[in-house]
Amino acid sequence: MPHPVSPEASEDVELPDAPPISKQEAAPDEWGSDLEDDIDPIQTDPKESNLDNMFDDMDDDEDLDLLTSQPEGTMPASSPPVPPGPEAFKVQYTDPELTKAYYQRLFPFQTLYQWLNHGITPSNDFAHREFAFTIRTPEGKEVYIRYLSYLTGDLLRKDVVAQNPLRFEIGPVYSTNPREKKGLRPGAFRPLAKEICFDLDITDYIDIRRCCGKTDKNICRKCWRWAVMALKVIDAALRDDFGFKHILWVYSGRRGIHAWVCDKQVRNLDDSRRRAITGYLELVKGGTQSGKRVNVKRPLHLHLARSLEILKEHFLGDILTDQDPWQDEDKTERLLDLLPDKSLKEALRKKWNSAPGRSSRTKWNDIDSVAKTGAIKSLDSKSLLEAKQDIVLEYTYARIDAEVGKKLNHLLKSPFVIHPGTGRVCVPIDPRKLDDFDPLAAPIITDLLEEIDRWDKDHPAEEQGEGAKRTKDYEKTSLKPYVDYFKSFVAALLKAEGPVKLGKDNGGADSMEF
C-alpha cells in the first residue's frame, strides 16, 4: 500500500541563509589544541596496510578508533609499465586534491547545517552536535578525531575544507559543547538528542546471496534488491505503526543504506525507547549456522502481515528467480530443515534427488504439489503455511544492524560524503522513486568534477556576465537531483518544527552558498 512521504513532490524550496556570527567566533585551529587526547595516531607500518581492506567494513559505521592507510606503492625500476587496475582507481578517490575540490565546490553544507540545526537561527542543536573526522596526517597515516563541534555551518565548512577529511561522521547533541568535555565534572557531559538511525548492509545476506561471491566487497543490481525490500518494510513500519514522517534514507556509497528518523519527538528519546523501536523492527536473528532464524507468534502482528504482503512478489522474482537460493544440495537441505513434517521432507528429498537441476522456484512449487496429493497423512496444513511464511520472511525481511539504532551516542557517517573505496557519493534516496535508484549509477567524485569542467567549457559566457544569477556548481552535475531532494526534505522538516525565525539581521547575513 502507498505511504505518504515527506516532502511533497512539488516542494522545491530555496532555504534562507543563517544570520552572521560574531567576529570573535573564528574557525578552530587546524588540529585543535584541546583535542590531543581524542586523536589516535596509527602505530603500524603503512606499507603493511591495504587501502581496500581498510574500508571493507566501513559501511557498518561503528565507532572507529583507528584506521590505517597505505600510500600508493612504486614499481621497481626494472619492472615494465603496467596499466592501472581497479585498485589504482580506488586510491584516486582519496586523492587530497579531489576531496578538497569536492568539499569546496559541491558538498551541501548550507542544507546540512539547516537539517541538523532544525532552523535558521543558530542554536545548540547544531553548536552542541558532535562531529568526528577521519583525517590523513602529513606522515601518510590516518587518525579518527572525535568530539569536534561548530557554532555555525560556515565554521564546519571552513574546518572540513582545511582538514580535508576522508569522511566525517555525525553524533548526538550533547549537554554542552563537545570540545569542552575534558574540563567538566563526571556526568555533566551527556548525550541529549539524536535522530534514530538504522543501518543495513548487503553482506548480512551473504548466506543466501548467490549473485556475487561470498568475499565480494561490492554489489550488483540483483543483490541490491535486498536493500529495496528492507527500505520498503522498514519505511512502512516507521510511518504507519509509529507515525513518523521525516525519514531520510541515504545510500552508503557501496553496499548499504542508512535511515535517519528526524521527527522532533524521536530525537529526544532515551536508549530504552530506542531499543524498543529497534527491537520492534528486528526479525531475522542468529548466525548462518543457528537453525531457523525466524520464529514469530501467530496470529501474525500487523507489521509482519503487511511486510509479507509487500515481500511476496519480491520473493518470487528477486529471490527464487534471480538468486535461485536452493540450487545446490546443501542449500536444498537448508530448505528442508525449515519445513515442519518429516514425511513431507522425505518425499521432497526423493523427488529432487530423482530429478536434479530443478530450479528454486520449481522446488518451492513442489512443496505444495506434494502436500496436496494427500499421501502424507501426518501433515498439518496450517503448520506448513506458517513454515512457508517464515521462509519468505527469512529470505526477504530487512536484516538491520540493531546496535546502530539502540544507542543515543552512536555516530553515523554524514550524507554526501565520499565512500573512499568506490568514490561514490552517499546520496539520499527518495522512497517515492526507490525502484528507479541504481546504486551502480550513483555519482562518483571524479565524474562530478569533470562534469563541472565540461559545463564551464560549454557555457563560457555565463562566467563573464554581470548581474545574472550564477549557476551553482552542483547544478552543473548529476548531483543536482540529490541535493534538490535533500533541500526539499529539510524544508519540510523545518516547516514541521514550527515557524522559522529569521531574526532582524537575516536580510544582511553572509550567504552560505559556497
C-alpha positions in Angstrom: 0.0 0.0 0.0 1.3 3.5 -0.7 2.7 5.5 2.2 2.9 9.3 2.5 6.5 10.5 2.2 7.7 14.0 3.2 8.4 16.2 1.5 5.7 16.8 -1.1 6.8 16.1 -4.6 6.1 19.7 -5.7 8.3 21.2 -2.9 11.5 22.8 -4.2 12.3 25.3 -1.6 15.3 27.7 -1.5 16.1 27.9 2.1 17.2 31.2 3.7 20.7 31.7 5.0 21.8 31.7 8.6 22.5 35.0 10.3 26.1 36.1 10.6 28.2 35.1 13.6 30.2 37.4 15.7 33.6 38.3 14.6 35.4 36.7 17.5 34.0 33.3 16.5 36.9 32.3 14.4 37.5 28.9 12.9 39.2 26.4 15.2 42.9 25.6 14.9 43.8 23.1 12.2 44.1 20.3 14.8 42.6 21.9 17.8 45.0 22.2 20.8 42.3 20.8 23.1 41.8 17.6 21.2 45.2 15.9 21.8 43.6 13.0 23.8 40.9 12.5 21.1 43.5 11.9 18.3 44.6 8.3 17.8 47.7 8.0 15.6 48.4 4.8 13.8 51.3 2.8 15.0 51.5 0.3 12.2 53.8 0.5 9.2 51.7 2.0 6.4 53.5 -0.3 3.9 51.9 -3.3 5.6 48.3 -2.0 5.3 45.9 -2.1 2.4 43.5 0.6 1.4 40.9 -1.7 0.0 40.8 -3.9 3.1 40.9 -0.8 5.3 37.5 0.3 4.1 35.9 -3.2 3.6 33.9 -2.9 6.8 33.3 0.8 6.9 29.7 0.5 5.8 28.9 -0.7 9.3 29.7 2.7 10.6 30.7 1.6 14.0 32.6 3.9 16.3 36.0 3.7 14.7 39.1 4.1 16.8 41.9 3.6 14.3 42.3 3.4 10.6 45.3 2.6 8.5 46.2 3.5 5.0 48.9 2.9 2.5 50.4 5.4 0.2 50.4 4.4 -3.5 53.3 2.0 -3.9 56.1 2.3 -6.6 57.2 -0.3 -9.1 60.9 -1.4 -9.1 62.9 0.3 -11.8 63.4 -2.9 -13.7 59.7 -3.7 -13.9 57.8 -3.0 -17.2 55.0 -0.5 -17.2 51.7 -2.0 -16.0 48.3 -0.5 -16.9 46.4 0.8 -13.8 43.9 -1.8 -12.4 40.9 -1.3 -10.2 43.0 -0.8 -7.1 44.7 2.2 -8.6 41.4 3.9 -9.3 40.3 3.3 -5.7 43.3 5.1 -4.5 42.5 8.1 -6.8 39.2 8.6 -4.9 41.1 9.6 -1.8 43.4 12.0 -3.5 43.5 15.1 -1.3 43.1 17.4 -4.3 39.9 15.6 -5.4 38.3 15.6 -1.9 39.2 19.2 -1.2 37.7 20.3 -4.6 34.5 18.3 -3.8 34.1 19.9 -0.3 34.8 23.4 -1.7 32.5 23.2 -4.7 29.8 20.5 -4.3 29.1 19.5 -0.7 25.8 21.0 0.5 27.0 22.5 3.8 24.2 25.1 4.0 21.4 22.5 3.8 23.3 20.1 6.1 23.5 22.9 8.7 19.8 23.6 8.5 19.0 19.9 8.7 21.0 19.5 12.0 20.1 22.9 13.4 16.4 22.4 12.8 16.1 26.1 11.9 17.9 29.1 10.5 18.9 30.9 13.7 22.0 29.3 15.3 21.1 27.0 18.2 22.6 24.4 20.5 21.0 21.7 18.2 24.0 22.4 16.0 26.5 24.0 18.3 26.5 21.1 20.7 26.4 18.4 18.0 29.4 16.1 17.8 31.3 15.6 14.6 34.1 13.1 14.0 36.7 13.3 11.3 38.8 10.6 9.7 41.9 12.5 8.7 45.1 11.7 6.7 48.2 13.1 8.5 51.2 14.6 6.8 53.1 11.3 7.5 50.5 9.3 5.5 48.8 7.8 8.5 45.2 8.2 9.4 43.5 9.2 12.7 40.0 9.3 13.9 39.1 12.6 15.8 36.0 12.7 17.9 34.2 15.5 19.8 34.5 18.2 17.2 31.8 20.9 17.3 31.0 24.1 15.5 28.8 27.1 16.3 27.7 27.6 12.7 27.6 25.7 9.4 30.1 28.1 8.0 32.7 27.1 10.6 32.0 23.4 9.8 32.6 24.1 6.2 35.8 26.0 6.8 37.2 23.3 9.0 36.2 20.5 6.6 37.9 22.3 3.8 41.0 22.9 5.9 41.3 19.4 7.4 40.1 17.7 4.2 38.9 14.5 6.0 38.4 11.3 4.1 34.9 11.4 5.6 33.2 12.7 8.6 30.5 11.3 10.9 27.6 12.9 12.9 26.9 12.1 16.5 24.4 13.3 19.1 23.6 16.7 20.6 25.3 16.9 24.0 24.5 18.8 27.2 27.4 21.2 26.4 29.9 21.9 23.7 31.8 18.6 23.0 35.1 20.5 22.7 34.8 21.4 26.4 34.1 18.0 27.8 37.5 17.5 29.4 37.1 20.2 31.9 33.7 19.0 33.1 32.8 17.0 36.2 31.7 13.4 35.6 28.1 13.2 34.5 28.0 16.8 33.3 28.7 15.8 29.7 26.0 13.5 28.3 24.1 13.0 25.1 20.7 14.6 24.9 19.3 14.1 21.5 19.9 12.5 18.1 17.9 11.0 15.2 17.2 7.3 15.4 19.3 5.7 12.8 19.2 2.3 11.1 22.0 0.6 9.1 21.6 -2.2 6.5 24.5 -3.9 4.7 24.1 -6.4 1.9 26.9 -8.5 3.3 24.4 -9.6 6.1 22.7 -11.6 3.4 25.8 -13.5 2.4 24.3 -16.8 3.4 21.6 -16.6 0.8 23.3 -14.4 -1.8 24.4 -16.2 -4.9 24.7 -13.4 -7.5 28.1 -12.2 -6.1 30.9 -14.1 -4.4 31.0 -14.6 -0.6 34.1 -12.4 -0.4 32.9 -9.8 -2.9 33.1 -6.4 -1.4 30.8 -4.8 -3.9 27.3 -5.5 -5.0 25.3 -5.9 -8.2 21.8 -4.9 -9.1 20.4 -8.3 -8.1 21.6 -8.2 -4.5 20.7 -4.5 -4.2 17.1 -5.7 -4.3 17.5 -6.7 -0.6 18.1 -3.0 0.2 14.9 -2.2 -1.8 12.9 -4.8 0.2 14.4 -3.5 3.5 13.6 0.1 2.8 10.0 -0.7 1.9 9.2 -2.7 5.0 11.1 -0.5 7.5 9.7 2.7 6.0 6.2 1.4 6.1 6.5 0.4 9.8 8.0 3.7 10.8 5.3 5.7 9.1 2.2 3.5 9.6 2.9 2.0 13.0 4.8 4.8 14.8 3.6 7.9 12.8 7.0 9.2 11.9 7.0 11.4 8.9 10.6 12.7 8.3 12.7 9.8 7.4 15.9 10.4 5.4 17.2 7.3 3.5 20.8 7.5 2.4 22.9 5.2 0.1 26.1 4.3 2.0 28.2 4.5 -1.1 28.9 0.8 -1.7 26.6 -1.9 -0.5 24.2 -0.5 2.1 21.6 2.1 3.2 21.1 4.2 6.2 17.9 5.7 7.7 17.8 8.9 9.7 14.4 9.3 11.5 14.4 13.1 12.1 11.0 13.8 13.7 11.2 16.1 16.7 9.6 13.6 19.1 12.1 10.9 18.1 15.3 12.9 18.7 14.8 13.2 22.5 14.0 9.5 23.1 16.3 7.7 25.6 18.1 4.5 24.9 15.4 2.3 26.4 12.8 3.6 23.9 15.3 3.4 21.1 15.9 -0.3 21.9 12.1 -0.8 21.9 11.7 0.7 18.4 14.7 -1.2 17.1 13.5 -4.5 18.6 10.1 -4.0 17.0 11.8 -4.0 13.6 14.2 -6.9 14.3 13.2 -10.3 13.0 15.9 -12.4 11.5 18.2 -13.4 14.3 21.1 -15.7 14.9 24.0 -16.7 12.6 24.0 -18.8 9.5 24.6 -22.0 11.5 21.9 -21.3 14.1 19.0 -23.2 12.5 15.7 -21.5 12.0 16.3 -17.7 12.1 12.6 -16.5 12.1 10.3 -17.5 14.9 7.2 -15.5 15.2 3.9 -15.9 17.1 0.6 -16.4 15.4 -1.6 -14.7 14.6 0.9 -12.5 12.8 1.3 -9.0 14.1 0.0 -6.3 11.7 3.6 -5.2 10.9 4.6 -8.7 9.8 1.4 -9.3 7.9 1.9 -6.1 6.0 5.6 -7.0 5.4 4.6 -10.4 3.9 2.2 -8.6 1.5 5.0 -6.2 0.4 7.6 -9.0 0.1 5.7 -11.9 -1.5 6.3 -10.6 -5.1 9.9 -9.9 -4.3 10.3 -13.4 -3.0 9.1 -15.0 -6.2 11.1 -12.8 -8.5 14.1 -11.3 -6.7 14.8 -14.4 -4.6 13.6 -17.6 -6.3 14.3 -16.5 -9.8 17.3 -14.1 -9.6 19.1 -15.7 -6.6 18.0 -19.3 -7.0 19.0 -20.0 -3.4 18.3 -23.7 -3.3 20.2 -24.8 -6.4 23.0 -26.6 -4.5 22.4 -29.7 -2.5 23.4 -28.2 0.9 21.1 -25.3 0.3 18.3 -27.7 -0.6 18.8 -29.4 2.8 18.6 -26.0 4.4 15.1 -25.6 2.8 14.0 -29.0 4.0 15.2 -28.2 7.6 12.7 -25.3 7.6 9.7 -27.5 6.8 7.6 -29.0 9.6 6.8 -32.6 8.6 9.3 -35.4 8.4 7.3 -37.4 5.8 7.0 -34.3 3.6 10.7 -33.7 3.8 11.5 -37.3 2.8 9.0 -37.1 -0.1 10.5 -33.9 -1.4 14.1 -35.1 -1.0 13.3 -38.2 -3.0 11.6 -36.2 -5.7 14.5 -33.7 -6.0 17.2 -36.5 -6.0 15.4 -38.2 -8.8 15.3 -35.0 -10.9 18.5 -33.0 -10.2 18.8 -29.5 -11.5 15.4 -28.3 -10.6 15.3 -24.5 -10.0 14.4 -23.0 -6.7 11.1 -21.7 -8.0 10.2 -25.3 -9.1 11.2 -26.7 -5.7 9.1 -24.1 -4.0 6.1 -25.2 -6.1 6.9 -28.8 -5.4 6.2 -28.3 -1.7 2.5 -27.5 -2.3 2.1 -30.1 -5.1 3.4 -32.9 -2.9 1.4 -31.7 0.1 -1.8 -31.7 -1.9 -1.5 -35.3 -3.0 -3.0 -36.4 0.3 -0.4 -39.1 0.7 1.1 -37.6 3.8 -1.5 -38.2 6.5 0.5 -36.6 9.3 0.8 -33.2 7.5 -0.8 -30.3 9.2 -1.7 -27.7 6.5 -1.7 -24.8 9.0 1.9 -25.7 10.2 3.0 -25.9 6.6 1.5 -22.5 5.7 3.2 -20.9 8.7 6.5 -22.5 7.9 6.3 -21.2 4.3 5.6 -17.7 5.7 8.6 -17.9 7.9 10.8 -18.9 5.0 9.6 -15.9 2.9 10.5 -13.6 5.8 13.9 -15.2 6.4 14.9 -14.7 2.8 13.4 -11.2 2.2 13.0 -9.3 5.5 15.3 -6.5 6.5 18.5 -7.5 8.3 19.4 -4.4 10.2 22.4 -3.7 12.4 20.4 -3.4 15.6 23.2 -1.8 17.6 23.1 1.4 15.5 19.6 2.2 16.4 19.7 1.3 20.1 22.1 3.9 21.4 21.9 7.7 21.6 25.6 8.2 21.3 26.2 6.2 18.1 27.9 8.0 15.2 26.9 7.6 11.6 28.6 9.0 8.5 27.2 12.1 7.1 25.1 12.2 3.9 27.0 13.4 0.8 30.5 12.2 2.0 32.5 10.1 -0.4 32.9 6.4 0.0 36.7 6.0 -0.3 36.5 2.5 -1.8 34.1 3.3 -4.6 34.4 7.1 -5.0 30.6 7.3 -4.9 28.7 10.0 -3.1 26.4 8.9 -0.2 23.3 10.4 -1.7 19.8 10.5 -0.3 17.2 8.1 -1.8 13.7 9.3 -2.5 11.4 6.5 -1.3 8.9 7.5 -3.9 11.4 6.7 -6.7 13.1 3.8 -5.0 12.8 1.4 -7.9 14.4 4.0 -10.1 17.5 4.3 -7.9 20.6 2.5 -9.3 23.5 2.2 -6.8 25.9 1.5 -9.7 24.9 4.8 -11.2 25.3 6.9 -8.1 27.6 10.0 -8.7 31.3 9.4 -8.5 33.6 12.2 -7.3 35.9 12.2 -10.4 32.9 12.3 -12.7 31.3 15.2 -10.9 34.4 17.4 -11.1 34.7 16.5 -14.8 31.0 17.5 -15.3 31.7 20.9 -13.9 34.7 21.4 -16.2 32.6 20.3 -19.2 29.7 22.7 -18.2 32.1 25.6 -17.8 33.6 24.9 -21.2 30.2 24.8 -22.8 29.0 28.0 -21.1 31.9 30.5 -21.1 29.6 33.5 -21.5 27.9 33.0 -18.1 31.1 33.1 -16.2 31.7 36.6 -17.6 28.2 38.0 -17.3 27.4 40.6 -14.6 24.2 40.8 -12.7 22.9 37.4 -13.9 22.3 34.6 -11.4 25.3 32.4 -11.4 24.7 28.6 -11.8 25.9 26.8 -8.7 28.5 24.1 -9.3 26.3 21.3 -8.0 23.6 22.4 -10.6 26.1 21.6 -13.3 26.4 18.0 -12.3 24.5 14.7 -11.8 24.5 15.5 -8.1 21.7 18.1 -8.6 18.6 15.9 -8.2 20.0 14.5 -4.9 20.8 17.9 -3.5 17.4 19.2 -4.6 15.7 16.3 -2.9 17.7 16.9 0.3 16.7 20.6 0.3 13.0 19.8 -0.1 13.3 17.2 2.7 14.9 19.7 5.1 12.3 22.4 4.1 9.5 20.0 5.1 11.3 19.2 8.4 11.8 22.9 9.2 8.2 23.6 8.5 7.1 20.8 10.9 9.4 22.2 13.6 7.4 25.4 13.7 7.7 29.0 12.4 11.1 29.8 11.1 12.5 32.8 13.0 14.9 34.6 10.7 16.0 37.4 13.1 16.5 41.1 12.3 19.8 40.7 10.7 18.8 37.9 8.3 18.5 40.2 5.3 22.1 41.2 5.5 23.5 37.9 6.5 26.5 36.5 4.7 25.3 33.8 2.3 26.3 30.2 3.0 26.2 29.4 -0.8 29.7 28.2 -1.1 
